[in-house]
Amino acid sequence: MNGNRILKLAGAALIAVASVNAWAQGSESVAASTATQGTSKSAVRKANRALSKKVAQALSKGGIDTTGVNVLAKSGAVTLAGTVTDPTQIDKAGSIAKGVSGVTSVKNVLTIREGGQ
């Protein structure tokens, strides 16, 4: 029982660290791409949101329970974080996300959601 709790806490910490890293790295890459491409920050944010939504819809259509899944997109790099109910959905979600047009890379940090929580 304590082992499960430790694993859950470690998984949550990993997701938090990955999310913070994704946001920290994203602001630098957005600034670089804005300077080189001449696009506004709001246009980049809008494109990132659209790609996140596109990936989330593809996951849903592919049979992934997206209730506990967060999709973060930064200039084509997508991070999948959160929990899924079935271990097979982790790899399936990564494959589906890679197949979405506009996605250049996928970082998959999904974990398995324990039953009843």
C-alpha positions in Angstrom: 0.0 0.0 0.0 2.8 2.4 0.8 4.6 1.3 -2.3 1.6 2.3 -4.4 1.5 5.7 -2.7 5.2 6.3 -3.3 4.8 5.3 -7.0 1.9 7.7 -7.3 3.8 10.6 -5.7 6.9 9.9 -7.9 4.7 9.8 -11.0 3.0 13.1 -10.0 6.4 14.7 -9.3 7.7 13.5 -12.7 4.7 15.0 -14.5 5.1 18.3 -12.6 8.8 18.5 -13.5 8.1 17.6 -17.1 5.4 20.3 -17.3 7.6 23.0 -15.8 10.5 22.0 -18.2 8.1 22.2 -21.2 6.9 25.7 -20.2 10.4 26.9 -19.4 11.9 25.7 -22.7 8.9 26.9 -24.7 9.3 30.6 -23.8 12.8 30.6 -25.2 11.9 28.7 -28.4 8.9 31.0 -28.9 11.1 34.0 -28.6 13.6 32.6 -31.1 10.9 31.6 -33.6 9.2 34.9 -33.3 12.4 36.8 -34.0 13.3 34.6 -37.0 9.8 34.2 -38.5 8.4 37.7 -37.7 5.2 36.2 -36.3 3.5 37.7 -33.3 3.4 36.0 -29.9 -0.4 35.8 -30.0 -0.2 34.0 -33.4 2.3 31.5 -32.0 0.1 30.9 -28.9 -3.0 30.5 -31.2 -1.1 27.9 -33.3 0.0 26.1 -30.2 -3.5 26.0 -28.8 -4.9 24.8 -32.1 -2.3 22.0 -32.3 -3.1 20.9 -28.7 -6.8 20.8 -29.6 -6.1 18.9 -32.8 -4.0 16.3 -30.9 -6.6 15.9 -28.1 -9.4 15.4 -30.7 -7.3 12.8 -32.5 -6.7 11.0 -29.2 -10.4 11.0 -28.4 -11.3 9.6 -31.9 -8.6 7.0 -31.5 -10.3 5.5 -28.4 -8.1 7.2 -25.7 -9.9 8.3 -22.5 -8.7 11.9 -22.4 -10.3 12.8 -19.1 -7.0 12.9 -17.3 -4.8 13.8 -20.2 -3.2 17.2 -20.8 -1.8 18.0 -24.2 0.8 20.8 -24.4 2.1 22.0 -27.8 5.1 24.3 -28.4 6.1 25.0 -32.0 5.2 21.4 -33.1 6.7 19.7 -30.0 3.8 17.9 -28.1 3.9 16.7 -24.5 1.3 14.2 -23.3 1.0 14.3 -19.5 -1.6 12.9 -17.0 -3.2 9.6 -16.5 -4.9 6.9 -18.6 -7.0 3.9 -17.4 -5.2 1.2 -19.4 -1.5 0.6 -19.9 -1.9 0.0 -23.6 -3.3 3.5 -24.0 0.1 5.1 -23.2 1.8 3.8 -26.3 -1.3 4.2 -28.4 -1.6 7.8 -27.4 2.0 8.5 -28.4 1.5 6.8 -31.8 -1.7 8.8 -32.5 -0.1 12.1 -31.5 2.8 11.4 -33.8 0.4 10.9 -36.7 -1.2 14.4 -36.4 -0.1 16.8 -39.0 2.0 19.7 -37.5 3.5 17.5 -34.8 7.3 17.4 -35.0 8.0 15.4 -31.8 6.1 13.8 -28.9 7.2 13.5 -25.3 4.9 11.0 -23.6 4.9 11.1 -19.8 1.4 9.5 -19.3 1.0 7.2 -16.3 -1.7 4.6 -15.4 -4.6 5.8 -13.3 -5.4 3.5 -10.3 -9.0 2.3 -10.2 -11.3 4.2 -7.8 -9.4 7.4 -7.8 
